[in-house]
C-alpha cells in the first residue's frame, strides 16, 4: 500500500498516528495544509468537513483527525473547542473551572476522517476517565497532564504507555483495519 497523507499541524498527533499505523503495516506522511476549520459541537462533523476541504485542495486520498475533551460537569465543555480552549486558558484554566467540583468525569473523543474521490469515511474512538486535581507528568501534549483514563491512577502524561489505548489510538485502529480491507 502506498503512503497516505495525514493532514495536521500537530506534530504530537502525527507521531502518535505514525506509531500506531506503522504497527499495522501502514505508512503515512505528514502534510500541513491551511484549511479553515468548520465550527461545530461535533468533532465528527469538524473532521468530516476538514477532510473534504483538504482533499479538494490536496487532490489525493488523505485523513485528518479531530479530538476533544468533554467534561461532564461542564456540560461537555470544552468539547469540539478543546484546542482553542487549551491555547487560551490551558490546563490551569480548566482546573480552575473545576475547582470545588466533586464530579470530575470526562471523556476524550477522537474522529479520524478519510477522504478520497469517492467521499468521506469516519472512525471514532472514545475513552472515559476523569480530570485530575492538578497537572501531573511531563510527557504527551495538550490535556494529557490532567486526564486519567478510567481504571487507571496515572494521567497520560505520567504514563505515556496508557496512550496505546487512547481515544485517538482507538479511532486510528478502526481506520487502519478498514483501509487494509478496502
N, C-alpha and C positions, 0 to 999 in steps of 0.2 A: 504494500500500500504506500502511496506517495504521502508526502508531508501534508498536514492540514494546518492552516494558519489559525492561530489563536490571537484574536484582536483584543489587546488590553494594554493599558498604560501602567499597570501594576506588576512590577517585577516579582513580587512575592507570590501573586496569583499564578504567574507564568511558571515559576519554579515548582510550585505545588502541582500544577496540572501536568507539567512535563514529567515529573517523577512518577505520578500515578499512571499516566497513559503509556509511558515507556515500559512499565511493568507488564502492560497488556500487549506490547509489541507495536504500539502506535508512535509515530514521530510527528511532533508538532513544531512549528516555527513561530517565533514571536513577531508580531506585526503591530505597529501603532497606527491608528487612523484617527483623525479628529472627526468625530461624529457627534451631533447634538443628541444627548440622551433624552428620551421621552420621559416626562414626569408621569408617574402612575403610582398608586398604592400597591400595585402588584409587581413583584420582581420578575415574574414570568412575562408580563407584558413589556416591561422595560427591556429585558433580554431579547425577546422576540423582535421588537421594533429595532433595537440596535443591530441585531443580526441582519435584518432586511436591509437597513440603510448601509451597513458595512459591505454586504455582498453586492449591492448595487454599485457602490463606489470601487470596491476592490476587484470585482468581476470574477472571483474564484470561490470555490467552497471554503467556508470558514466557520469558526464558532466564537461565541462570546460567552461571558459568564457574568451574572449579576447576583449579588447576595445581600442579605440584610439581617440585622439583629432585631428580633421582635420581642420586646419586654412586656410581659403580661400586665403588670401593674401600671404601665404607661400606655395601655390600650394599643399595644403593638408598635409604639414608637421606639426607636427611630425607623424601623421597617425598611421600606424601599429608599429612604433618605439617609441610610446609615453612613455612607461615605461622606456626604455633605456634613452631617452632624458630627462625625469624627473629626473632620477638618476644622469645624467651627468651635466645638467645645471639648473634644477629646474624651478620653476615658474619665478624666477628673470631673468633667461636666456631667457625664452620665451618672457617675457615682453620687454627685451632689443631688441630682434629680431623684435618686433613690434613697437619700438619707431619711432614716426613720421608717422606711417601708419594710414590713416583715415579709411580704410576698415578693420574692426576687426571681420568680420563674421566668424563663425566656427560651426562645429557640432561635437558632441560626437556620436560615433558609438560603438555598442556592438554586439557581436555574442556569443550566447550560443550554444555549440555543445554537443549533447548527443550521446554516443557510447555504443553499446552492440554487441552481436554476429551477429546481422543482418545488422550492418553498422552504419552510422553516419547521424544524422538529425541536421540541423542548424536552428537557430531562431535569427533574427536580430532586433535591436532597434536603432532608431536614434532620436536625439534631436538637433534642430537648436538653435543657440544662438550667443553670441559674447564674445570676450575676454575683460575683464575689463582693465582699465588703470593701476591698481595696485592690489596687493593681498588684499582681503577683507574677513574677517570672520575667525573663529578659528575651525570650525567643518569640518568633512569629511577628505579626503586624496587626494593625487595627485593634479590634476588640479582644484579641487573644489573651491579653493580661487580665481580663475581667470575666471571661466566660468559662464556667466549669461545666463540662458535659455531665449529663445525668449518670449517676452511678460512680462518678469519679470524685476525688478530693482535690485534684490539681486543675489549674487553668491550662488552656492550650499553651500559654507562654511558659508555664513551669515545666510542662511535659509535652514537647512537640510530637512525640510518638502518638499521642492521642489524636492528632490530626489525620492519621491514616484512616480514620473512620469519621471524618468531619462531614459537615453538610456539603461542602464543595467536593470532597472525595466521593461521597455517595452519588452526587449528580454526575460527576465525571466518569465514574464506573458504569453507570447506566448508559451514558453516551458512548463510552468505549465499546461496551458489549453490543450496542445497536449498530455502530459504524462497522464493526468487524463482521456483522452478519448481513449487511446490505448488498 
